[in-house]
Amino acid sequence: MLRNIFSFALKSTRQIQVSAASSSASFNGVIPTDKIEKRFSLSSGPGGQNVQKNATKVEIRFKVSDADWLSEALKTSIEEKLAHRINSAGELIIDSDRTRERHLNVADCFDKLRSAIYTIENEQEKRKTTEEDEKILRQRAAVATQHRLQEKRRTSEKKASRRAAVEL
């Protein structure tokens, strides 16, 4: 069963590589695996003898400035947001030792990279607030404050009228 999953993953990554565009306005989810270096090492944690025999921990790395499959704006945002994962050579490093299977850890690394890129891209596409927007928000806050204070006064008057009735 694992062989079938692995062969499917291998075929699908080959198809994705063929359909990848070299540079586009936005990230389309395609990561060219041939341009990313993969390193394997012994994993830590539970696993018994498997941990000592098989190099299942995966580390992927690529130079962000040389990634022609990312737009320039996205590259600069990645360098800013993921600066803690970039080494002195300018390589973005992502690792995974979540499972005992090497190919699943490779897939996990690419999923982490893809989700990080999508998150950064979504932050870029958020609408910037303008002066007009801030003015409208201030007006709405002022109106809400007035309504709140009016409601407090009404509640206070209602309770005061109850007290006056009791004192008689």
DRENKOL-51565 format. One record per residue (C-alpha): x, y, z; residue number from 1. Coordinates in Angstrom, 3 decimals, padded with zeros to 6 digits. Example, Ala and Ser with C-alpha at 12.3 -4.5 7.8 and 13.67 -1.06 7.14 Angstrom:
BEGIN
<drenvex><u>012.300</u><v>-004.500</v><w>007.800</w><pos>1</pos></drenvex>
<drenvex><u>013.670</u><v>-001.060</v><w>007.140</w><pos>2</pos></drenvex>
//
This chain:
BEGIN
<drenvex><u>000.000</u><v>000.000</v><w>000.000</w><pos>1</pos></drenvex>
<drenvex><u>002.826</u><v>002.394</v><w>000.830</w><pos>2</pos></drenvex>
<drenvex><u>004.395</u><v>001.645</v><w>-002.541</w><pos>3</pos></drenvex>
<drenvex><u>001.148</u><v>002.631</v><w>-004.265</w><pos>4</pos></drenvex>
<drenvex><u>000.997</u><v>005.900</v><w>-002.309</w><pos>5</pos></drenvex>
<drenvex><u>004.637</u><v>006.615</v><w>-003.077</w><pos>6</pos></drenvex>
<drenvex><u>004.244</u><v>005.900</v><w>-006.797</w><pos>7</pos></drenvex>
<drenvex><u>001.132</u><v>008.092</v><w>-006.937</w><pos>8</pos></drenvex>
<drenvex><u>002.970</u><v>010.925</v><w>-005.179</w><pos>9</pos></drenvex>
<drenvex><u>005.908</u><v>010.543</v><w>-007.561</w><pos>10</pos></drenvex>
<drenvex><u>003.673</u><v>010.595</v><w>-010.647</w><pos>11</pos></drenvex>
<drenvex><u>001.691</u><v>013.585</v><w>-009.415</w><pos>12</pos></drenvex>
<drenvex><u>004.838</u><v>015.584</v><w>-008.646</w><pos>13</pos></drenvex>
<drenvex><u>006.127</u><v>014.878</v><w>-012.143</w><pos>14</pos></drenvex>
<drenvex><u>002.846</u><v>016.106</v><w>-013.614</w><pos>15</pos></drenvex>
<drenvex><u>002.942</u><v>019.204</v><w>-011.441</w><pos>16</pos></drenvex>
<drenvex><u>006.503</u><v>019.937</v><w>-012.531</w><pos>17</pos></drenvex>
<drenvex><u>005.513</u><v>019.771</v><w>-016.181</w><pos>18</pos></drenvex>
<drenvex><u>002.573</u><v>022.118</v><w>-015.685</w><pos>19</pos></drenvex>
<drenvex><u>004.529</u><v>024.639</v><w>-013.592</w><pos>20</pos></drenvex>
<drenvex><u>004.817</u><v>028.139</v><w>-014.957</w><pos>21</pos></drenvex>
<drenvex><u>008.219</u><v>029.780</v><w>-014.626</w><pos>22</pos></drenvex>
<drenvex><u>006.931</u><v>033.070</v><w>-013.245</w><pos>23</pos></drenvex>
<drenvex><u>003.429</u><v>034.257</v><w>-012.592</w><pos>24</pos></drenvex>
<drenvex><u>001.633</u><v>037.049</v><w>-010.816</w><pos>25</pos></drenvex>
<drenvex><u>000.557</u><v>034.833</v><w>-007.931</w><pos>26</pos></drenvex>
<drenvex><u>001.677</u><v>031.538</v><w>-006.470</w><pos>27</pos></drenvex>
<drenvex><u>-000.253</u><v>028.668</v><w>-008.047</w><pos>28</pos></drenvex>
<drenvex><u>000.731</u><v>025.999</v><w>-005.517</w><pos>29</pos></drenvex>
<drenvex><u>003.338</u><v>024.356</v><w>-007.739</w><pos>30</pos></drenvex>
<drenvex><u>006.773</u><v>023.886</v><w>-006.198</w><pos>31</pos></drenvex>
<drenvex><u>009.396</u><v>022.589</v><w>-008.653</w><pos>32</pos></drenvex>
<drenvex><u>011.009</u><v>019.745</v><w>-006.715</w><pos>33</pos></drenvex>
<drenvex><u>014.017</u><v>019.563</v><w>-009.017</w><pos>34</pos></drenvex>
<drenvex><u>015.093</u><v>023.070</v><w>-007.946</w><pos>35</pos></drenvex>
<drenvex><u>014.907</u><v>022.268</v><w>-004.237</w><pos>36</pos></drenvex>
<drenvex><u>017.662</u><v>020.412</v><w>-002.439</w><pos>37</pos></drenvex>
<drenvex><u>016.567</u><v>017.555</v><w>-000.182</w><pos>38</pos></drenvex>
<drenvex><u>018.698</u><v>016.240</v><w>002.669</w><pos>39</pos></drenvex>
<drenvex><u>018.022</u><v>013.195</v><w>004.805</w><pos>40</pos></drenvex>
<drenvex><u>019.295</u><v>012.452</v><w>008.296</w><pos>41</pos></drenvex>
<drenvex><u>018.586</u><v>010.218</v><w>011.257</w><pos>42</pos></drenvex>
<drenvex><u>015.435</u><v>011.240</v><w>013.050</w><pos>43</pos></drenvex>
<drenvex><u>015.054</u><v>011.745</v><w>016.762</w><pos>44</pos></drenvex>
<drenvex><u>012.261</u><v>010.545</v><w>019.007</w><pos>45</pos></drenvex>
<drenvex><u>010.423</u><v>007.234</v><w>019.234</w><pos>46</pos></drenvex>
<drenvex><u>010.740</u><v>004.558</v><w>016.612</w><pos>47</pos></drenvex>
<drenvex><u>013.044</u><v>001.954</v><w>018.079</w><pos>48</pos></drenvex>
<drenvex><u>015.608</u><v>000.462</v><w>015.765</w><pos>49</pos></drenvex>
<drenvex><u>014.048</u><v>002.202</v><w>012.759</w><pos>50</pos></drenvex>
<drenvex><u>015.363</u><v>005.525</v><w>014.091</w><pos>51</pos></drenvex>
<drenvex><u>018.915</u><v>004.210</v><w>014.302</w><pos>52</pos></drenvex>
<drenvex><u>018.941</u><v>002.533</v><w>010.888</w><pos>53</pos></drenvex>
<drenvex><u>016.977</u><v>004.729</v><w>008.486</w><pos>54</pos></drenvex>
<drenvex><u>017.480</u><v>008.386</v><w>007.642</w><pos>55</pos></drenvex>
<drenvex><u>013.852</u><v>009.486</v><w>007.718</w><pos>56</pos></drenvex>
<drenvex><u>014.226</u><v>013.116</v><w>008.799</w><pos>57</pos></drenvex>
<drenvex><u>013.913</u><v>015.396</v><w>005.773</w><pos>58</pos></drenvex>
<drenvex><u>015.262</u><v>018.893</v><w>005.269</w><pos>59</pos></drenvex>
<drenvex><u>014.470</u><v>020.875</v><w>002.151</w><pos>60</pos></drenvex>
<drenvex><u>016.309</u><v>024.029</v><w>001.228</w><pos>61</pos></drenvex>
<drenvex><u>016.440</u><v>026.449</v><w>-001.643</w><pos>62</pos></drenvex>
<drenvex><u>017.864</u><v>029.877</v><w>-002.295</w><pos>63</pos></drenvex>
<drenvex><u>014.980</u><v>032.336</v><w>-002.139</w><pos>64</pos></drenvex>
<drenvex><u>016.639</u><v>034.896</v><w>-004.400</w><pos>65</pos></drenvex>
<drenvex><u>017.138</u><v>032.275</v><w>-007.157</w><pos>66</pos></drenvex>
<drenvex><u>013.560</u><v>030.940</v><w>-007.036</w><pos>67</pos></drenvex>
<drenvex><u>012.275</u><v>031.903</v><w>-010.502</w><pos>68</pos></drenvex>
<drenvex><u>008.925</u><v>030.259</v><w>-009.720</w><pos>69</pos></drenvex>
<drenvex><u>008.095</u><v>033.013</v><w>-007.216</w><pos>70</pos></drenvex>
<drenvex><u>007.321</u><v>036.645</v><w>-007.960</w><pos>71</pos></drenvex>
<drenvex><u>009.736</u><v>039.325</v><w>-006.768</w><pos>72</pos></drenvex>
<drenvex><u>007.236</u><v>040.768</v><w>-004.296</w><pos>73</pos></drenvex>
<drenvex><u>006.625</u><v>037.313</v><w>-002.845</w><pos>74</pos></drenvex>
<drenvex><u>010.382</u><v>036.679</v><w>-002.540</w><pos>75</pos></drenvex>
<drenvex><u>010.914</u><v>039.843</v><w>-000.531</w><pos>76</pos></drenvex>
<drenvex><u>007.940</u><v>039.042</v><w>001.703</w><pos>77</pos></drenvex>
<drenvex><u>009.260</u><v>035.518</v><w>002.281</w><pos>78</pos></drenvex>
<drenvex><u>012.672</u><v>036.917</v><w>003.194</w><pos>79</pos></drenvex>
<drenvex><u>011.027</u><v>039.256</v><w>005.719</w><pos>80</pos></drenvex>
<drenvex><u>008.455</u><v>036.901</v><w>007.245</w><pos>81</pos></drenvex>
<drenvex><u>010.563</u><v>033.722</v><w>007.308</w><pos>82</pos></drenvex>
<drenvex><u>013.880</u><v>035.366</v><w>008.220</w><pos>83</pos></drenvex>
<drenvex><u>014.250</u><v>032.981</v><w>011.173</w><pos>84</pos></drenvex>
<drenvex><u>014.327</u><v>030.034</v><w>008.725</w><pos>85</pos></drenvex>
<drenvex><u>016.846</u><v>031.566</v><w>006.306</w><pos>86</pos></drenvex>
<drenvex><u>020.538</u><v>030.874</v><w>006.850</w><pos>87</pos></drenvex>
<drenvex><u>023.470</u><v>033.178</v><w>006.087</w><pos>88</pos></drenvex>
<drenvex><u>023.701</u><v>031.804</v><w>002.533</w><pos>89</pos></drenvex>
<drenvex><u>020.129</u><v>032.959</v><w>001.832</w><pos>90</pos></drenvex>
<drenvex><u>018.641</u><v>029.461</v><w>001.827</w><pos>91</pos></drenvex>
<drenvex><u>015.190</u><v>028.838</v><w>003.245</w><pos>92</pos></drenvex>
<drenvex><u>015.301</u><v>025.655</v><w>005.346</w><pos>93</pos></drenvex>
<drenvex><u>012.256</u><v>023.583</v><w>006.283</w><pos>94</pos></drenvex>
<drenvex><u>012.508</u><v>020.210</v><w>008.000</w><pos>95</pos></drenvex>
<drenvex><u>010.195</u><v>017.448</v><w>009.126</w><pos>96</pos></drenvex>
<drenvex><u>010.538</u><v>014.280</v><w>011.181</w><pos>97</pos></drenvex>
<drenvex><u>006.851</u><v>013.884</v><w>011.965</w><pos>98</pos></drenvex>
<drenvex><u>006.527</u><v>010.318</v><w>010.645</w><pos>99</pos></drenvex>
<drenvex><u>008.688</u><v>007.203</v><w>010.332</w><pos>100</pos></drenvex>
<drenvex><u>008.460</u><v>007.249</v><w>006.529</w><pos>101</pos></drenvex>
<drenvex><u>010.841</u><v>009.341</v><w>004.461</w><pos>102</pos></drenvex>
<drenvex><u>008.448</u><v>010.090</v><w>001.595</w><pos>103</pos></drenvex>
<drenvex><u>005.747</u><v>011.230</v><w>004.023</w><pos>104</pos></drenvex>
<drenvex><u>008.221</u><v>013.604</v><w>005.659</w><pos>105</pos></drenvex>
<drenvex><u>009.161</u><v>014.955</v><w>002.212</w><pos>106</pos></drenvex>
<drenvex><u>005.477</u><v>015.582</v><w>001.515</w><pos>107</pos></drenvex>
<drenvex><u>005.110</u><v>017.241</v><w>004.926</w><pos>108</pos></drenvex>
<drenvex><u>008.027</u><v>019.585</v><w>004.166</w><pos>109</pos></drenvex>
<drenvex><u>006.490</u><v>020.640</v><w>000.863</w><pos>110</pos></drenvex>
<drenvex><u>003.111</u><v>021.128</v><w>002.552</w><pos>111</pos></drenvex>
<drenvex><u>004.731</u><v>023.362</v><w>005.172</w><pos>112</pos></drenvex>
<drenvex><u>006.439</u><v>025.400</v><w>002.450</w><pos>113</pos></drenvex>
<drenvex><u>003.271</u><v>025.672</v><w>000.376</w><pos>114</pos></drenvex>
<drenvex><u>001.135</u><v>026.762</v><w>003.328</w><pos>115</pos></drenvex>
<drenvex><u>003.740</u><v>029.334</v><w>004.404</w><pos>116</pos></drenvex>
<drenvex><u>003.805</u><v>030.804</v><w>000.893</w><pos>117</pos></drenvex>
<drenvex><u>000.003</u><v>030.908</v><w>000.726</w><pos>118</pos></drenvex>
<drenvex><u>-000.156</u><v>032.632</v><w>004.119</w><pos>119</pos></drenvex>
<drenvex><u>002.371</u><v>035.257</v><w>003.070</w><pos>120</pos></drenvex>
<drenvex><u>000.586</u><v>035.793</v><w>-000.240</w><pos>121</pos></drenvex>
<drenvex><u>-002.769</u><v>036.259</v><w>001.503</w><pos>122</pos></drenvex>
<drenvex><u>-001.215</u><v>038.850</v><w>003.818</w><pos>123</pos></drenvex>
<drenvex><u>000.087</u><v>040.715</v><w>000.766</w><pos>124</pos></drenvex>
<drenvex><u>-003.332</u><v>040.758</v><w>-000.885</w><pos>125</pos></drenvex>
<drenvex><u>-005.142</u><v>042.184</v><w>002.140</w><pos>126</pos></drenvex>
<drenvex><u>-006.659</u><v>045.560</v><w>001.474</w><pos>127</pos></drenvex>
<drenvex><u>-004.707</u><v>048.446</v><w>002.936</w><pos>128</pos></drenvex>
<drenvex><u>-006.736</u><v>050.858</v><w>005.062</w><pos>129</pos></drenvex>
<drenvex><u>-006.846</u><v>054.411</v><w>003.776</w><pos>130</pos></drenvex>
<drenvex><u>-007.460</u><v>057.705</v><w>005.538</w><pos>131</pos></drenvex>
<drenvex><u>-011.086</u><v>057.611</v><w>004.381</w><pos>132</pos></drenvex>
<drenvex><u>-011.559</u><v>054.173</v><w>005.910</w><pos>133</pos></drenvex>
<drenvex><u>-010.166</u><v>055.351</v><w>009.232</w><pos>134</pos></drenvex>
<drenvex><u>-012.451</u><v>058.411</v><w>009.147</w><pos>135</pos></drenvex>
<drenvex><u>-015.512</u><v>056.206</v><w>008.575</w><pos>136</pos></drenvex>
<drenvex><u>-014.468</u><v>053.872</v><w>011.390</w><pos>137</pos></drenvex>
<drenvex><u>-014.023</u><v>056.814</v><w>013.780</w><pos>138</pos></drenvex>
<drenvex><u>-017.503</u><v>058.110</v><w>012.880</w><pos>139</pos></drenvex>
<drenvex><u>-019.052</u><v>054.690</v><w>013.452</w><pos>140</pos></drenvex>
<drenvex><u>-017.282</u><v>054.394</v><w>016.808</w><pos>141</pos></drenvex>
<drenvex><u>-018.602</u><v>057.824</v><w>017.844</w><pos>142</pos></drenvex>
<drenvex><u>-022.180</u><v>056.880</v><w>016.880</w><pos>143</pos></drenvex>
<drenvex><u>-021.864</u><v>053.575</v><w>018.738</w><pos>144</pos></drenvex>
<drenvex><u>-020.610</u><v>055.414</v><w>021.821</w><pos>145</pos></drenvex>
<drenvex><u>-023.572</u><v>057.816</v><w>021.690</w><pos>146</pos></drenvex>
<drenvex><u>-026.039</u><v>054.929</v><w>021.419</w><pos>147</pos></drenvex>
<drenvex><u>-024.365</u><v>053.137</v><w>024.309</w><pos>148</pos></drenvex>
<drenvex><u>-024.517</u><v>056.215</v><w>026.520</w><pos>149</pos></drenvex>
<drenvex><u>-028.175</u><v>056.832</v><w>025.609</w><pos>150</pos></drenvex>
<drenvex><u>-028.996</u><v>053.253</v><w>026.527</w><pos>151</pos></drenvex>
<drenvex><u>-027.178</u><v>053.655</v><w>029.848</w><pos>152</pos></drenvex>
<drenvex><u>-029.159</u><v>056.822</v><w>030.600</w><pos>153</pos></drenvex>
<drenvex><u>-032.448</u><v>055.070</v><w>029.753</w><pos>154</pos></drenvex>
<drenvex><u>-031.580</u><v>052.136</v><w>031.995</w><pos>155</pos></drenvex>
<drenvex><u>-030.530</u><v>054.486</v><w>034.795</w><pos>156</pos></drenvex>
<drenvex><u>-033.790</u><v>056.468</v><w>034.535</w><pos>157</pos></drenvex>
<drenvex><u>-035.838</u><v>053.271</v><w>034.554</w><pos>158</pos></drenvex>
<drenvex><u>-034.113</u><v>052.050</v><w>037.724</w><pos>159</pos></drenvex>
<drenvex><u>-034.412</u><v>055.502</v><w>039.337</w><pos>160</pos></drenvex>
<drenvex><u>-038.166</u><v>055.526</v><w>038.675</w><pos>161</pos></drenvex>
<drenvex><u>-038.436</u><v>052.134</v><w>040.392</w><pos>162</pos></drenvex>
<drenvex><u>-036.598</u><v>053.454</v><w>043.433</w><pos>163</pos></drenvex>
<drenvex><u>-038.867</u><v>056.512</v><w>043.628</w><pos>164</pos></drenvex>
<drenvex><u>-041.950</u><v>054.254</v><w>043.644</w><pos>165</pos></drenvex>
<drenvex><u>-040.547</u><v>052.186</v><w>046.515</w><pos>166</pos></drenvex>
<drenvex><u>-039.690</u><v>055.214</v><w>048.701</w><pos>167</pos></drenvex>
<drenvex><u>-043.285</u><v>056.478</v><w>048.793</w><pos>168</pos></drenvex>
//
